[in-house]
Amino acid sequence: MHASMEVQAMVSGAGRGGHPRRSPVERRILDAALRLFAERGFDGTSVQEIVAAAEVTKGALYHYFDSKDDLLYEIYRSLIARQLADLDRILAAGLPPRDAVREIVSGLIQSTAEHIDEAKVFAREMHRLDHEHMHAVRADRRRYHVRFRGLVEQAQKDGVFATEASADTVTIVALGMVNQLPHWYRADGPKSAEDLSDEVTAFLLSALDPR
């Protein structure tokens, strides 16, 4: 891409400081980074290689991202942002607890499976993040866990869910299983994400039935 075209795209697109992301240039940079991180690893990929694969200048990359760390974090952020938005939407709908848990866990599994390359790269390279980005990741995960745990805890208090396992344990088991998907799930495997989510939610809800 010519420099003048990049400047025009950057002016009309996203920037730092909370501005909306995902201009065409930024999307190409992220796609290139994801592909290269998947193929070569984080340490094995240089900024110059990302720039060349995205067909942009270094100036364009640094307009959107401070560093490779920022690119890696953004791959994760786009995934967790969708998942947090889905969680908030389901909780706001005021569904019965069983339906809410089914929708949340099923949606989380299918969202992770749909974006499995992003999830795989992040699971493998997460330890490369600097302190600031790692703190943000942990804060996002904590928010998700707290909201999910609150749903389970309230359902237990209301007698809808069994109390043999604490809300903390239920949350760790349910969300921990999803966190492991990047390590073993294959889009071309014998089981679709939809079938997997049906089985997992049925298993989880059966375990939560009061005895």
C-alpha positions as CSV (number, residue, x, y, z in Angstrom):
1,M,0.0,0.0,0.0
2,H,1.3,3.5,-0.8
3,A,2.0,5.8,2.1
4,S,-0.7,8.3,1.1
5,M,-3.3,5.6,1.1
6,E,-2.2,4.5,4.6
7,V,-2.4,8.0,5.9
8,Q,-5.9,8.3,4.5
9,A,-7.0,5.0,6.1
10,M,-5.5,6.0,9.5
11,V,-7.3,9.3,9.5
12,S,-10.6,7.7,8.8
13,G,-10.0,4.6,11.0
14,A,-9.1,3.8,14.5
15,G,-6.4,5.2,16.8
16,R,-5.2,4.8,20.4
17,G,-6.7,6.2,23.5
18,G,-10.1,4.5,23.4
19,H,-10.9,5.3,19.8
20,P,-12.8,2.6,17.8
21,R,-10.4,0.1,16.3
22,R,-10.6,-2.1,13.2
23,S,-9.8,0.1,10.2
24,P,-9.0,-1.9,7.1
25,V,-5.3,-1.3,7.7
26,E,-5.5,-2.3,11.3
27,R,-7.4,-5.5,10.4
28,R,-4.7,-6.5,7.9
29,I,-2.0,-5.9,10.5
30,L,-3.8,-8.0,13.1
31,D,-4.5,-10.8,10.6
32,A,-0.9,-10.9,9.5
33,A,0.3,-10.9,13.1
34,L,-2.1,-13.8,14.0
35,R,-0.9,-15.8,11.0
36,L,2.7,-15.3,11.7
37,F,2.5,-15.9,15.5
38,A,0.6,-19.1,14.7
39,E,3.3,-20.3,12.2
40,R,6.5,-19.0,13.8
41,G,5.7,-18.2,17.4
42,F,5.8,-14.8,19.0
43,D,9.6,-14.7,19.5
44,G,10.1,-16.0,16.0
45,T,8.2,-13.2,14.3
46,S,9.7,-9.7,13.8
47,V,7.8,-6.5,13.4
48,Q,9.3,-6.2,9.9
49,E,7.8,-9.5,8.9
50,I,4.4,-8.4,10.2
51,V,4.7,-5.2,8.2
52,A,5.7,-7.1,5.1
53,A,2.9,-9.6,5.4
54,A,0.3,-6.9,6.0
55,E,1.7,-4.8,3.1
56,V,1.9,-1.6,5.2
57,T,4.7,0.6,6.5
58,K,6.1,0.5,10.0
59,G,4.6,3.9,10.5
60,A,1.1,2.4,9.9
61,L,1.7,-0.4,12.4
62,Y,3.0,1.9,15.1
63,H,0.0,4.2,14.5
64,Y,-2.3,1.5,15.9
65,F,0.1,-0.6,18.1
66,D,2.9,0.3,20.4
67,S,4.7,-3.0,20.0
68,K,4.4,-6.8,19.3
69,D,3.0,-7.1,22.9
70,D,0.2,-4.7,21.9
71,L,-0.6,-6.9,18.9
72,L,-0.7,-10.1,21.0
73,Y,-2.9,-8.4,23.6
74,E,-5.2,-7.1,20.9
75,I,-5.7,-10.6,19.6
76,Y,-6.9,-11.6,23.1
77,R,-8.8,-8.4,23.8
78,S,-11.0,-8.8,20.7
79,L,-12.0,-12.3,21.9
80,I,-12.7,-11.5,25.5
81,A,-14.5,-8.3,24.6
82,R,-17.0,-10.4,22.5
83,Q,-17.4,-12.9,25.3
84,L,-17.9,-10.3,28.0
85,A,-20.5,-8.6,25.8
86,D,-22.3,-11.9,25.3
87,L,-22.2,-12.6,29.0
88,D,-23.7,-9.1,29.9
89,R,-26.4,-9.6,27.2
90,I,-27.5,-12.9,28.6
91,L,-27.4,-11.7,32.3
92,A,-29.4,-8.6,31.3
93,A,-32.1,-10.8,29.7
94,G,-33.1,-12.1,33.1
95,L,-33.3,-15.7,32.0
96,P,-34.0,-18.5,34.6
97,P,-30.6,-19.7,36.0
98,R,-30.5,-23.0,34.1
99,D,-31.2,-21.2,30.8
100,A,-28.7,-18.5,31.5
101,V,-25.9,-21.0,32.3
102,R,-26.7,-23.0,29.2
103,E,-26.6,-19.9,27.0
104,I,-23.4,-18.6,28.6
105,V,-21.4,-21.8,28.5
106,S,-22.7,-22.8,25.1
107,G,-21.9,-19.4,23.6
108,L,-18.5,-19.4,25.2
109,I,-17.5,-22.7,23.7
110,Q,-18.8,-21.8,20.3
111,S,-17.1,-18.4,20.4
112,T,-13.8,-19.9,21.4
113,A,-14.2,-22.6,18.7
114,E,-15.1,-20.0,16.0
115,H,-11.9,-18.0,16.9
116,I,-9.8,-21.0,17.8
117,D,-6.6,-19.7,16.0
118,E,-6.7,-16.5,18.2
119,A,-7.3,-18.6,21.3
120,K,-4.5,-21.0,20.4
121,V,-2.0,-18.2,19.8
122,F,-2.9,-16.5,23.0
123,A,-2.8,-19.7,25.1
124,R,0.6,-20.5,23.8
125,E,2.1,-17.0,23.9
126,M,0.3,-15.3,26.8
127,H,3.4,-15.5,29.0
128,R,5.1,-13.1,26.6
129,L,2.9,-10.2,27.6
130,D,4.4,-7.4,29.7
131,H,3.2,-6.6,33.2
132,E,0.6,-4.0,32.1
133,H,-1.0,-6.2,29.5
134,M,-1.0,-9.2,31.7
135,H,-2.7,-7.2,34.4
136,A,-5.4,-6.2,31.9
137,V,-5.9,-9.9,30.9
138,R,-6.3,-11.0,34.5
139,A,-8.7,-8.2,35.2
140,D,-10.9,-9.2,32.2
141,R,-10.9,-12.8,33.3
142,R,-11.7,-11.9,36.9
143,R,-14.7,-9.8,35.7
144,Y,-16.0,-12.8,33.7
145,H,-15.5,-15.2,36.6
146,V,-17.1,-12.9,39.2
147,R,-20.3,-12.4,37.1
148,F,-20.6,-16.1,36.3
149,R,-20.0,-17.1,39.9
150,G,-22.6,-14.6,41.0
151,L,-25.2,-16.2,38.8
152,V,-24.4,-19.7,40.2
153,E,-24.2,-18.5,43.8
154,Q,-27.6,-16.8,43.6
155,A,-29.2,-19.9,42.0
156,Q,-27.7,-22.0,44.8
157,K,-29.2,-19.7,47.5
158,D,-32.6,-19.9,45.7
159,G,-32.5,-23.7,45.7
160,V,-32.3,-24.0,41.9
161,F,-28.8,-25.4,41.9
162,A,-27.2,-28.0,44.1
163,T,-24.8,-26.9,46.7
164,E,-22.4,-29.9,47.0
165,A,-19.9,-27.9,45.0
166,S,-19.4,-24.2,45.9
167,A,-20.0,-21.5,43.3
168,D,-16.3,-21.0,43.1
169,T,-15.7,-24.6,42.2
170,V,-18.5,-24.7,39.6
171,T,-17.0,-21.6,38.0
172,I,-13.5,-23.0,37.9
173,V,-14.7,-26.3,36.4
174,A,-17.0,-24.7,33.8
175,L,-14.7,-21.9,32.7
176,G,-11.5,-23.9,33.1
177,M,-12.8,-26.5,30.6
178,V,-13.3,-23.8,28.1
179,N,-9.9,-22.3,28.7
180,Q,-8.4,-25.7,27.8
181,L,-10.2,-25.8,24.4
182,P,-7.3,-24.2,22.5
183,H,-5.0,-27.1,23.6
184,W,-7.1,-29.9,22.0
185,Y,-10.1,-28.6,20.0
186,R,-9.8,-29.0,16.2
187,A,-12.3,-27.4,13.8
188,D,-12.0,-30.4,11.5
189,G,-12.3,-32.9,14.4
190,P,-15.0,-35.5,14.8
191,K,-17.3,-33.2,16.9
192,S,-18.7,-29.9,16.0
193,A,-18.6,-27.0,18.4
194,E,-22.4,-27.1,18.6
195,D,-22.4,-30.8,19.6
196,L,-19.6,-30.2,22.1
197,S,-21.4,-27.3,23.7
198,D,-24.6,-29.4,23.9
199,E,-22.8,-32.2,25.7
200,V,-20.9,-29.9,28.1
201,T,-23.9,-27.9,29.1
202,A,-26.0,-31.0,29.6
203,F,-23.3,-32.5,31.8
204,L,-22.9,-29.3,33.8
205,L,-26.6,-28.7,34.3
206,S,-27.1,-32.3,35.4
207,A,-24.4,-31.9,38.0
208,L,-26.1,-28.7,39.2
209,D,-29.5,-30.4,39.7
210,P,-30.5,-30.5,43.3
211,R,-30.5,-34.0,44.7
